Amino acid sequence: MVRYRVAIAALILLSLSVSMTAQRVTRRVYLSAVDPTGAPVLDLAPPEVAVTEDGLKREVTGVTLGTTPLRIVLLVDSSAAMSQRINSFRNALNAFVETVPAEHEVAFVSTGGQIRVRAEPKAGRDKLIAEVARFATDNGANSLLDTMYEADRRFLKTAPTQWPVFVILTTDEGSTRREPDIDQYNKFMNDFLLRGGAAHAVVLKGPQVGPMSDLVQNFVSNMGGIHAQINTENVMPERVRDIAVRLTADHKRMSSRFQIDYTGDGKLKQPVVNVAVTRDGVRLQMSPRRPF
C-alpha cells in the first residue's frame, strides 16, 4: 500500500460539510493519483481508497473524477452606475460567452436594484447570447451581495455534483445600497469555500471606491481566483476573457483529479487527514480545495 499523509491543520476546515447528523459530517478532499510512469490514474474506485482522520479510519462515500461541467453564475452589475458603459459590458459578456466551452452551464444574473435572472443555467447558449445582446441597465443601486446569496441558493446549491463558480462583473463608485452585513458575508463566504467553489471578478472602479471592492477582493482571494480592478472600461473584455480561459484550464486540470467524499467526525476542527490507496506504485497528491 502506498500511503500519502498531509497535515492539513486549519485548512481541513475547507473540506466540504454538507450534512450533519449528531457528530457525523460529510467532508471532501481532492486527490491527484499518478502511476510509476507519471501518467494520471483515472479509474480509482472507493474500495481502493482509505481515509483516516487523526488515525481513525473513515468511511469513503464517493470517489469521482472532476469531469462534470462547471455551473457558472455570471453576476453582472445592471445598476444606474453602468448605464453609460453598456456597450463595454456587452462586449465583455460576449467575450466570456465566446470563450467558455458550451459544455459548461452559465446562469446570467444581474444586480440592479434586486436580483434579475436573465438566463437560467440550463437555458442553453442561444438564450444566453440573446440575453447578452439585449442587456441594459435596470437602474437602482447595486445589490451585488444580496443577489449573490440568492443566486447561490437557487442555482449553485441545487447542483451539488457540479463545480460552483461565480464570475462577477461590476462597478464600484463608492456608494452602496446599505452597509454590508459582515457576519452574513463571512458565513456565506466560508460555506462557499467549504463547497469547493471558485470565484473571479472584474471591478470597474470610479474616482472613489467603497466597501464593495474590499468584499469582492476578499471573496475572490479566498477562492484563489482572478481579481482585476480596472480604471478604464476598454480593457474589460480582455480581462473577462482571461477569466474564461482560466476556468477552462482549471476544469481540464481537475478532470484528471478525484473528488473524495468521506464521513468525518464533526467534533474535530483541525484533524490530520491521511489518504492511501491499495494499488501498488501510485503516487498521490491531496488538496482541501480546487483547483490544485
HELIX and SHEET records of a PDB file:
HELIX    1   1 ALA A    9  LEU A   14  5                                   6    
HELIX    2   2 PRO A   46  GLU A   48  5                                   3    
HELIX    3   3 ALA A   80  ARG A   85  5                                   6    
HELIX    4   4 ILE A   86  THR A   99  1                                  14    
HELIX    5   5 ARG A  125  ALA A  133  1                                   9    
HELIX    6   6 LEU A  144  ALA A  151  1                                   8    
HELIX    7   7 ASP A  152  LEU A  156  3                                   5    
HELIX    8   8 ILE A  182  LEU A  194  1                                  13    
HELIX    9   9 PRO A  211  ASN A  222  1                                  12    
HELIX   10  10 GLU A  233  VAL A  235  5                                   3    
HELIX   11  11 MET A  236  MET A  254  1                                  19    
SHEET    1   A 4 VAL A   2  VAL A   6  0                                        
SHEET    2   A 4 VAL A 273  VAL A 277 -1                                        
SHEET    3   A 4 VAL A  49  GLU A  53 -1                                        
SHEET    4   A 4 LEU A  56  ARG A  58 -1                                        
SHEET    1   B 4 MET A  20  THR A  21  0                                        
SHEET    2   B 4 ARG A  24  VAL A  34 -1                                        
SHEET    3   B 4 PHE A 258  ASP A 265 -1                                        
SHEET    4   B 4 VAL A  60  LEU A  65 -1                                        
SHEET    1   C 3 MET A  20  THR A  21  0                                        
SHEET    2   C 3 ARG A  24  VAL A  34 -1                                        
SHEET    3   C 3 ARG A 283  SER A 287 -1                                        
SHEET    1   D 6 ARG A 116  ALA A 119  0                                        
SHEET    2   D 6 GLU A 105  SER A 110 -1                                        
SHEET    3   D 6 ARG A  71  VAL A  76  1                                        
SHEET    4   D 6 PRO A 164  ASP A 172  1                                        
SHEET    5   D 6 ALA A 198  LYS A 205  1                                        
SHEET    6   D 6 HIS A 227  ILE A 230  1                                        
END                                                                             
